[in-house]
Amino acid sequence: MTDGLYGGFVVHAPASKSTVRGLLARHSAEFPPYNYEREFLLLIGDWYHQPAGQVLAWYMSIESFGNEPVPDSLLINGVGNFNCSMAVPARPVDCIERQTDLSYLSDIDTPYRIRVVNTGSLGFTLACENRPLTLIQVDSIDVEPQEASSAGILYPGQRMDLILPPSKDNLTSLTIHLDQETVNYSTTLPAPNHTIPITPSHLPNPLDLQNTPTKPTLLSPLPKKPSQTHVVYTKIQKLSINHNIPTGFFNRTSWRPQSNPPGPLTALPRDKWDENQFSLATGDAEWVDLVVNNLDEGGHPFHLHGHHFYILRVYEASIGWGSYNPFVDSDPPGLEPGSGYDLSRAMLRDTVYIPSRGYAVLRFRADNPGVWMFHCHIVWHSASGMAMLVDVPGNLY
């Protein structure tokens, strides 16, 4: 995991079976005929005016009280805007007048595709002022196409693909609505002929990415029952034994890179992994249910490397912990007794948002050998230890 920018952008080493996390277009024959002729990439993320190491050091100190760092501004394809009058002597910044140029999205007389990637640490909804958009993919997986004026919430690490039709009127603005759970402030990003507002205001009937089912043809491999079931619990805690520094845990283990002895985990016997490596072992090409219980006071977007998974259930408790242990509970909380999961509404993703004091049931086929990380995609939480490993057997070479 490498922080390539002064922000929450996480760069992953490509896996042998991956397609660079869906950023590159595959052969056109693999896509349904959406009748678009051009496509554009929008990397939407945050920007901290201090190096990531300094920001992380502040968060991993008693001074933060566990409050996540707030970005100074947002970026679109690496370019943004900052009000220089807000700079203070304690945090100087060189201000250069530079506009976010999105003029290429206006005055196009054919349908076009926009690939949107959330490279930051805040969730958002994307809206077009005077043009409908059609959602066709989430996390590089086809969904049932739906049309609306906005789509979200796109959580950190997630991607969505949209089709915008031609219009007699130029596209005058894109609006990024920040998730109110993660931010309580507003800022602006100028564009050539308009201002792109960044506000936590309410959107009328946006497409809900967290409840958009995958295309039925992609659900056919999903079995009714898994071969294995694993249950994990996760939380960020401020413990006196850790000097009240916010520390992420999975099942009472806070992840750190292997250090005793040092070396790649795949090159070490499992009994040589140190105490910071909490892992679950799967069978070879077996179907696995992973039940993730979020005991934290805030929601978290969790991402699994090397695999996509089917989201069978996400639940948020109105009271209590909202946790689920299939080895103890007769039925999942929130479901009618004996009803089971509605597999026809399963969503194939590689990132899932689990709300505060809720749980998610994820089913995946462990058919990509390796030691894969499952972690919160908010970079500060991952760095605090909110990560674990999925150990898939098989020949790596």
N, C-alpha and C positions, 0 to 999 in steps of 0.2 A: 504494500500500500504506500503510495507516494503522493505527497501533496505538491502538485505541479504548479500551483498558483498561490497567491496570497488570499486564499479563500477556501471554500469547502469542496473544491474539485478534486476527485479521487481518480487516479490513473491506475487501472488494473492491467497486469500482465496478461496477454491473450492466452486462452486455453487452446488445446489442440483442436477442439471441436467448435470453438466459438467463432462468431463473425464480428469481432470487435464491438460487442455489446450493441449490435443493431444499428451502428452509425453508417455502415457502408451498404449501399444498395446491392441486393442480390440480383441474379439474372431476372429479367423482366418476366420470363415465363413462369416464375415462381409466384407472381402476384396476380390477383384477379384483375380484370381489365377495368380500372377505375378511370380510364380516359384522361389521364393527365400527361402533359408533355414536358414539364419542368419540375424540378424539386429543389428545395432549399433547406439548409440546416440552421436551426436556432439553438445555440447553447446558452441557456439562461441560468445564471448563477450569481453568487454573491462575491463581494470584494471587501477585504479587510485591509486597511492602510498600514497595518503592521505585518511583519513576517509571521507566517503560521506558527513558528516555534514560540514566538512571544505571546501570541494569542492563546495557544494551548497552555503555556506556562501560567498565564493568568487564570484560565479555567481550572487547571489542576492545582489550585491553591485555595486556602481557606478564605481568601478575599472574595472569591466569586460566589460563595454561598450556594454553589451548585447551579447558578444561573448561566445559561449558555451565552457565549459572546454574540453581540449584535453586529452584523456587518455594517460597514459605513455606507455602502451603496450597492446597487445591483449592476450586472453586466449582461449585455447581449452580444454574443460572439466576441467577447473580450473587450468590449467598448461600453463605457457608461458615462455618467456625468456626476459631478460632486459640486455642491455649493461651497465655494472656497471660503465664504464668510463663516462657515461652521468649523473650520480648522482652528485648533487651539495651539498655543506654544508648546504644550506638553506632547502634542502629536502633530508635528509639522508634516505638510504634504505639498508636493509640487503640483500646482494646478495648471493644466493645459486645456484650453478651450478646444473641445473636440466633440462633434456631434455623432450620435448613433445613426448610421446611414441605413435605413430600411426602405429607401426609395425604390429598390428593385422589386419590392412586393406590391407596388402600386402600378396601375395602368397596364396590367397583363391581360391580354384578350383570350387566353386559353386557361383551362383548369390547371392548377399546380399543387404540388404536394409539399407540405412543411413537416420536417422531422424535428420535433421539439425534445430537447434533453434537459433535464433538471440537473445541473452540475453543482448546485449549491447546497445549502443546509436548511432552506426554507421551502415549504410547500406553496404552490400557487395554482391559480386557475387562469387560463388564457382566453381572452374574448376578442372578437372582431366587432368593430363599431357598426359597420353597414354591410356586412357580408356573412352569410351562413357558412359554417364549417362542418365537414363530415369526418367523424372519427372512424379510422379504419384499422389502426393497430395500437396496442399497448404493450410495452416491453418486447417489441419485435414480433408479437403474436397477433394474428388476424382476429378481429372482433366483428360482431354483427354491425355493419355500418349504420351510424346514427347521425342525424343532422340537428344542429342547434347553433346558438350564437356564441356559446362558450363551452369549455371542457376543462375538468379538473376534479379533484385536486391532484396535481402531479407532484408526488413527493420526491425527496432527494434520491437520486439514482434512477428514477423512472424515466421512460421515454413514451411519447405518443406521436402518432402520425396522423396528419389531417389533410383533407383535400379541400381547397378553396376554389369556388367557381369563378369564372370571369364575371365582371360587372360593368355596367355603364358608368358607375361611380367609382372613382379611385378609392383604394383602401386607405382611409385617412388616419386610422390609428389602430394599434393593438394595445390592449389593456391587460396588465398583469395584476391580478388580485391576490394578494398574499393571504395565506391561511391564517385566520384569526387566532388559532390555537398557538401558532409559533411566533407571531409578531403582533405588536400593538403600537405600531408607528407607521408613518407614511413618508415616502420620498418620491422623486420624479426622475424620469429618464427622458431627456429631449431627443427628438428625431428631426429629420430635415425640415419637414413642413408641419409638424404637429408635436405634441407632447404625449409621451407614453406614460400615463399615470400609474403609480404603484400604490394601491390603496387596499385596505382590508374591508372594502365595502361589500354589500350583499349583491349577488348576481341572481337574476331571475332564471330559474330552471336550467342550470348548467348541466351538461352531460356528466354524470357521476362515474368517474373512472373506476371507483372501488366497487361498483355494482354493474359493470358492463361485462356481460358474459362473452366467453370465447366462442368462436364459430363452432357449431355442432360437429362439423367434420373433424375438428381437432380434439374432440372429446372421446372418440371411439376407442383409443387405447386405454382409457381410464378404467381400472378394475373396480368392482364393487367393494372388495376388501383388500387391505394391504397384507404383505407378508410380515412386516415388522411395525411396531408402534413405539415411538420414543416421546417422552414428556420432559419439557424443560421449563424453567422459570427464569425470568430476567428482571433486573431492576438496577437503577443507579442509587447508591447509598452513600451517605456521609457518616462514617463510623469513627468513633474516637480512636480505635486501634490504628486507623489510617489518617489520624490527625484531622479528621473531618473534611478531608479532600474528596470531592465527588469521584466515585469509583464505580464503573459498570461491572455487573456480574451476570454470569449464566450459571445457575445451580451452584452458587457460592464460590465460583472460580472467576477471577478477573484475568482476562487474556493479556499476555505479554509475549513478545517474540521469544522463541526458544533460546536459552542462554546457558543452560547447564545440563549437558555440554552444548556448546554452540554448533549450529549447522542446520541445513535444511531438514525439515521433518521427514520428508520422503526418503532421506538417506540414513535415518536413524531407526534402530529397532524401537518398537512401541514402548518397551519398558525403559527406554532411555529418555523419553520425553519428560520434560520437567513439570513441576506442579502447576504451571500456568496454562497447560494445554488441556482444556476440557474438550473431550471429543465423544462422538457417538459413532460406532462402527456399524456399517450396513452389510448386507449380503451382496453378492455379485449379481448385478442386474435385477435386484429385487425391488418390489414396490414398498415404499416406506411412508408411514404417516408420522409427521413431526407436529406435535401439539406444543405450541409456544404460548406460554402464559406471561403476560406483561403485568407485573405487579407495581409498575412505576406510576408516578403521578402525572406523567405525560405520555403521549403516544410516540411510537417509534416506527420508522420505515426499515424493515429488515430485508436484507438481500442475501441470496445464496449464490456462491460462485459455482460455475461448472454445470449447472442444471437449471431448467425451468421446473416449476412445481404447479400443481393444481390447487387453488385455494378453494377448499370445501366449505369453510365456515369462518366468519369473523364476528366476534361478539363483544359488546361493551356492556358492562354491568351498570345498572342504575344505582345500586348499593352494593356494598361488600367488595370482595376481591375480584369476582368474576372469573376465577380460574376454573380449569377443567382438567381432570385426571381420569382418562377412560378406564384405568385399572381400579378406580374406586367409585366413580360416579356411574350410575346406571344409564343416564342420558346426558348429552351435552346441555349445559345451561342455555336457556333461551329457545330450545326446541321442544316440541310436543313429545311426550314419552312415546318411544317406539317409532317415531317418524323417520329418523335417520337423515342423512345428508341428501340434498337435492343435487345429484350429480349433473343434471342437465343445465344447472346454473353455475357450474364450476368455472373458474377463471384461470387460464394458464398464464403465469407470470414468473418473473424472477425476483420481484420486490413486492412486499406486502406491508401495508400499514396496519399496525395493531394498536388500537386505542388504549388509553389509560385504563388499567384494571379490567382488561379484557383478554381474550385468547383468539388464536387462529389455528385452524387445522389445515396442514399442508400435506399433500400427497405427491410424491415424485418417484421416478424410477432411477435407482442408483446405478446407472449404466455408463458413467464417465469416471474411470479410475483416477484416484488422486486423493489428496488431503485438501478439502475445500473449506473456505471460511464462510460462516454464516454470521452476519454482523449488522448492527445498526448503521444505516447509511448517512447518518449525521456524523461528520468526521470527528467532532469533538467527543461524541459518545463512544465511537470505535476506539479512539485513542485512549479513552479512560478505561478500556477493558471490556466493553459491551460486545463481545464476540466469542465465538466457539468454533469448533471444527467438525466437519462431516468427513469421516474416513471411509472411502469407497475402495474396496479391494479390486485387484486386477492388474494386468500388465500395463505399466506406464509408458513403455517404449515400443 
